[in-house]
Amino acid sequence: KSELSKILYSILGNAIKYLAPGGELVYSTCTILPEENEDIIHKALEEYSFMEPVDITGSLPPAFKKPSAKDGYITLYPNTDCTDGFFICKLRKKK
């Protein structure tokens, strides 16, 4: 793992500590690298079993609706989405 991935995971873990039950957070990066995005989310969901992904389909404009949105995240690519590269994920602390 890269140092940046370790830092990103630490930041996410710190944010999770401050969530109230039912609280939600958005983890977003300006990279398309799985080790800085999906890998971190999967690790967090394993370590913090009280966290769950939130379906974000209803919050997205039609052009950004992707199958992974039901799993709480999307990755946007310059060549297909006419944006810079981004990752967006929404998580909730279970009540």
C-alpha positions as CSV (number, residue, x, y, z in Angstrom):
1,K,0.0,0.0,0.0
2,S,1.1,3.5,-0.7
3,E,1.7,6.0,2.0
4,L,-1.2,8.1,0.6
5,S,-3.6,5.1,1.0
6,K,-2.6,4.7,4.6
7,I,-3.2,8.4,5.2
8,L,-6.6,8.3,3.5
9,Y,-7.6,5.3,5.5
10,S,-6.6,7.1,8.7
11,I,-8.6,10.2,7.8
12,L,-11.7,8.0,7.1
13,G,-11.3,6.1,10.3
14,N,-11.0,9.3,12.3
15,A,-14.2,10.8,10.7
16,I,-16.1,7.5,11.4
17,K,-15.3,8.0,15.1
18,Y,-17.2,11.2,15.3
19,L,-20.4,9.9,13.6
20,A,-23.5,9.6,15.7
21,P,-25.7,6.5,15.1
22,G,-27.5,7.1,11.8
23,G,-24.9,9.7,10.8
24,E,-23.7,9.7,7.3
25,L,-20.4,10.7,5.7
26,V,-19.1,11.1,2.1
27,Y,-15.7,9.8,1.3
28,S,-14.5,11.4,-2.0
29,T,-11.2,11.6,-3.7
30,C,-9.9,13.2,-6.9
31,T,-8.3,9.9,-8.1
32,I,-9.4,6.8,-9.9
33,L,-7.0,4.4,-8.2
34,P,-8.8,1.5,-6.5
35,E,-6.2,1.4,-3.7
36,E,-7.2,4.9,-2.7
37,N,-10.9,4.3,-3.2
38,E,-12.7,1.0,-3.3
39,D,-10.0,-0.8,-1.4
40,I,-10.2,1.7,1.4
41,I,-14.0,1.5,1.6
42,H,-14.0,-2.3,1.6
43,K,-11.4,-2.3,4.4
44,A,-13.4,0.2,6.4
45,L,-16.6,-1.8,6.0
46,E,-14.7,-4.9,7.3
47,E,-13.1,-3.1,10.3
48,Y,-16.1,-1.0,11.2
49,S,-18.9,-3.5,11.0
50,F,-21.3,-0.8,12.3
51,M,-20.9,1.1,9.0
52,E,-22.9,0.4,5.8
53,P,-22.9,1.8,2.3
54,V,-25.8,4.1,1.3
55,D,-27.4,3.8,-2.1
56,I,-26.7,7.2,-3.9
57,T,-28.6,6.5,-7.1
58,G,-31.3,9.0,-6.2
59,S,-28.7,11.8,-5.5
60,L,-27.0,11.6,-8.9
61,P,-27.7,13.3,-12.2
62,P,-28.7,10.9,-14.9
63,A,-25.3,11.0,-16.6
64,F,-23.6,9.8,-13.5
65,K,-26.0,6.9,-12.5
66,K,-23.8,3.8,-12.6
67,P,-24.6,0.3,-11.3
68,S,-22.1,0.8,-8.3
69,A,-24.3,3.7,-7.0
70,K,-26.6,1.1,-5.4
71,D,-23.5,-0.1,-3.5
72,G,-22.9,3.5,-2.3
73,Y,-20.1,4.6,-4.6
74,I,-19.3,5.8,-8.1
75,T,-16.0,6.4,-10.0
76,L,-16.0,9.2,-12.6
77,Y,-13.5,9.0,-15.5
78,P,-12.4,11.8,-17.8
79,N,-12.8,9.7,-20.9
80,T,-16.4,8.6,-20.2
81,D,-17.9,11.1,-17.8
82,C,-16.4,14.4,-19.1
83,T,-15.0,15.2,-15.7
84,D,-11.7,14.9,-13.9
85,G,-11.2,11.5,-12.2
86,F,-13.3,11.3,-9.0
87,F,-14.5,8.7,-6.5
88,I,-17.5,9.4,-4.4
89,C,-18.9,7.1,-1.6
90,K,-21.5,7.5,1.0
91,L,-21.5,5.6,4.3
92,R,-23.8,5.5,7.3
93,K,-23.3,4.4,10.9
94,K,-26.0,1.9,11.7
95,K,-28.4,2.9,14.5
